[in-house]
Amino acid sequence: MASSNFIDYVKINCRSGAGGAGSVHFRREKHTPKGGPDGGDGGRGGHIILRGNPQLWTLLHLKYRKHIKAESGVAGEGGRRSGAQGEDVILEVPLGTIARNPDTGEQLAEITAENQEIILFPGGRGGLGNDHFKTPTQQAPHYAQPGEPGIEEWVVLELKLLADVGLVGFPNAGKSTLLSVLSAARPEIADYPFTTLVPNLGVVAYRDYKSFVMADIPGIIEGASQGKGLGLRFLRHIERNSVLLFVIPADSEDIRQEYNTLLNELREYNPELMDKDRLLTISKTDLVDQAELERIKETLPKKLPVTFISAVSQQGLDELKDSIWERLTVTPEPSE
């Protein structure tokens, strides 16, 4: 999918509907000339509602809808007839969408489940008709409540992809190739640095009809947490991954240093990422001999689970999936 079609951040103006006014009306029939007040209530204004849709994975459909307006409620009528409610506006969004106040950054809502609905901005209540205000001493009230106004606010919708495993690595580490081999996802693969311009999701089949979701995040470079490269824009997606899988090619000059640099960029972006489970896989093992692999093993963190794979020759992939599944289903000791 082209990068222009992946939208994970939109700012829109929302206005919920105003409530309808209550009615001031008196019953006037041929045989009941002084029937008393019978004004009906106004209808509620329409809500602005967020709804989770697992078929969506981008906010592209909202990119050009800068103003969202719900319908106002209808005024009440005589005969105690209530006005109709304003029609709600339902905004379908991908799972993992967060709504924030653009000025304060306050989180207003979070959608994480299919068909989950959250009222983002409620419509105004309809006003009560004059029928509600009659008393023994005030039998003909000539007033009713106006409807409450709706709410008009700007809101930011921000998508953080929901995935079990997030692939973390420098450009050209082999993340896209790994995702394409393990799942049905078909990310663009080439030999230039920033092949992956947008996150890609794939469902990885496991034993006994089990599966997990893997996300390929665009390559991080040193300084990504300060805005260099493409990493900063997409680092937010890593916050939703249960397990972080660091991918470093076997022909790298210093694998331990690359791992530490990646770890530091995540720490600088959000220290809470250090609490996530971590795995390390050494990719492109077909490019080095066995002696070099043995040397690499001696340089790696001792407590960090490590696998050696080649996506091209499909070596070590079952072992990698076993290691991922174990991390997803068992609470491990903290990584080094």
N, C-alpha and C positions, 0 to 999 in steps of 0.2 A: 504494500500500500504506500502511495506517495506521501511524503511528509506533509504536503499541503492538506491532506485529508485527516491527519491526526491532530485534533485540537483538544488540549487538556486544560484550557483556561479560558473562560469567557466572563465578561462583565455585562450584566443586563439590568435594565430598569423594570421593576415590577410594581404594578398597582392593583391591589385587590379591590373588589367592587364595594361601592357604598351601599349601606342598607336603605331600603325603601322607607318612606315616611308613613307614619300611622295616619289613619283617616279620621277626620272629624265629620261625623255623619249622624243624622237622627232618623229614626224609623218614622216614615210618613206614609201610611196606607189609608185607604178610604175609611175603614172602620176603626183605625187606630191613629188618630191625628197627632197624638202626643205619646208616641211609643218609646221615647227615650233614646239615648245614644247607642249606636250600633256600628261605630267605626271599626274597621278591621286593622290588623297589624301589617306593617310593611315587611317585605321579604328580606332575608339575609343577603348581603352582597356575596359575590363569588370569591372563593379562596384561590390562592396560588399554591399549587401542590406539587411536590416532587415525588416521582414514582420510579422505583428501581426496575430497569429492563436489562436482563442479562444478554440480550441480543445486540446491545449497543456497547461499543468500546471506545467511543470518542464523543466529544461535545460539538462535533461539526454541525449538527442540525440546529444548534442554537447560536452559532457564530454570527448569523446575520439577523437574528431576532433581538434587536437591541431594546425593544419596548414590549413588555408583556402586560396586557390589561385584561382583568376579569370583568365580567358583566355586573352591573349594579342590580340590587333588588328592586322589585316593583312596589309601588305604594299600595297600601291597603285600600279597601273599598267598603261601602256601606253593606249592611247585612252581615256584619262580622266576617267578611271575606278577606282573607289574608292575601297579600301580594305574593307573586311568585319569587322564588329565590333566584339570585343571579347565577349564571352558569359558571362553574369552577373552571379554571385553566390548569390542566395537568401537564407538567413538564416531565417527560420520560428521560431518564438519565442513566448512564452506565453505573454498575455497581462499583462502589469506591468513590462516588462523588461527594464532595464536601461543599456546603454553602457557607460563605463567610461574609461578614460586614467588611466592605472594602476600606473603611476608614480606621477601624479599630483592630481588624484581623480576628474578631470574635467568631467562633464557630457557631453557626445557627442551626445546622442540620447535617446529618451524615447518612447516606444511603448505602447499605451493605447487603441487602437481601432482595431477592426477586419479589416484585409487586409490593415491596415496602412503600408506604405512603407517609409523607410528613407534610403537614400544612406549614408552608414557609411564611406566608402572610395571610392571616385570616381576613375574610370579608367583614365589613361592618354589620353590626346587628340591626335588624329592622326595628323601626319605632313602634311603640304601642299605640293602638287606636284609642279614641276617646271613650270607648266602652269600658276600658280598664279604670277610668278615673271617676266613675260615678260613685257617689256616696249618699247617705241619707240626707245630708245637708247640701250636697252639690249634685243634683240629679240631672243636670244638663250641661256637663262640661264642654266648653267650646275650644278645647285644646287637645292635642295629641303629641306624641314624641316625634321629633324628626329622626331619620335614620342616622346611624353612626357613619362617619366617613370611612373609606377604605384606607389602606396603608400604602404609601408610595415610597419605595426605597430602592437604591442600587444594591445589587448583590453580586458577589463573585462566586462562580461555580468552578471548582478545582477538582480535577480527576486524579486519583492515585490508584493505579492499577492493582487489582486484587490478584495476587498470584502466590502459590506456595513457595516457589523458589525463584530468586532473582539472580541473574548472571551478572557478575561484576568483573570488569577487566579493562585493560587498556585497549585502544583500537587495534584491530587485527589479531586479537588473542585467540580467535576461533570460536567465539560465542555463537555467532549466527550459524556457522556450520554445525556446531553441536546441537542447537535447537532444531535445525532442519533434519538432522539424522534421528533425533529422539522423538520428534513429533511430526505432525502433518503441516506445521507452519513452514512457509516458504519465504524467509527474509532474503533481501538482496545480499549477495555474497560476491565480493571482489577483493583485489589486492591493494586497494587504496585505503588510507586510514579510517575515514568515517563512513564506512559502508552503511552501518545502521544509523539512520537519521531519526528514527522514531522507535519507541518500544514495540516489540513483537511478542505476542503470546502464543503458546503452544500447549496442547494437552499431551502429556507423556503417558503412554500405556504402561502399566506395571503388571506384576503377576496376579493371577486369579481375578482378572477384570478390574483391578484397582487402577487408579490414575492420579496424577497430580498436574498442576498447572505451573508452567515455567515461563518466565519473562526475560527477554533479552533487552537489557537497558543499553542505550547508546554508550559507546566507549568513553571512559573517564580518562582525563589526562591530569598530570600534576597541576594543581591550581584550580581544578574544577569547582571546588567549594567557594572560590573567590570569583567565579564567573568565567573562567577560561574554558575554551572548547565548547562541547555540547553537553557535558555532564551535568552542569548546574541545573539546567532546565528540567532534566529528567530524574535527578536524584530523589525528588519527592516520591517517585514510584517505588523506590527501594524501601521506603518506610512501611509499606504494606506487605512486604514479603516475609514469610515465616522463617525461611532459611536463605542465607546469602551464600552463593556458590562462586568463589573466586576462581577465575580461569586465567592461567598464565602459561604461555607456550614453553615447551621444553628447551627451545633454542634461545631463550632470553639470556641476556648477559648476567643478570643477578636476580634470580627468582625471589629470594628472601627479601631483597630490597624493593622489588616491585610489589610484593604483597604488603609490606609495611607502608609503602606510599599510598596504595589503594585504601588501606585501612585508615590512614591518617586523613585522607580526603573525606571519607565517610564520617570520621570523628569530628572534623572541622565543620561539616555541614550540619550534623545532628548527633550529639554525643550518645543519644539513646540507641543509635544503631549498633553501638558496641554490645548491647545486651542481646542481640539476635544471634541465633545459632549460625555458625560459619563452617563451611567446608572448602577445601582447596583441591582443585583438579589441575593436573599438569597436562596440557593439551599438546597436540602435534608430536607425540612421542615417536612417530615414524621418522622424524627428522634427525634423531640422535641414536647412538648405539647403546647397548646395555651398560657398558662401563660408565658412560655419561649419566645414565639414569641412576646408577648406584651412587655416583658422586652427588647428584641432586638430592637424593634422599637424605644424605648426611647433613645437608644445609637447611632442611625444613623444620618448622616448629614441631616439637615433639608431641604436644597434646592436640594438635589440629589434625582431624581426619583428612587424609590425602589419598587421592586416586590418580592413576596414570592412564590416560586415554589417547586414542587416535580416532577422531571422527571419520577420517578418510578410510582407514582400514577397519573401523568399528571395533577396535580392541579396547577392553576395559569398560565398555558401556554398561554391561549388566552389573558389574561391581559398583559403578557410579550410581546407578539407580537404586541398588540395595542400600548404599550409604545414605542417599537422600531420603529414602523411605524410612530408614531407621531414625533419622533426625526428625522427620515429620511426625513420627508416632511415639517416640521415646524422649523423655526429658534427659538430655545429656549433661555432663559436667561442662562448666564454662570453657570456651576455647582459650588458647594462649594468646 
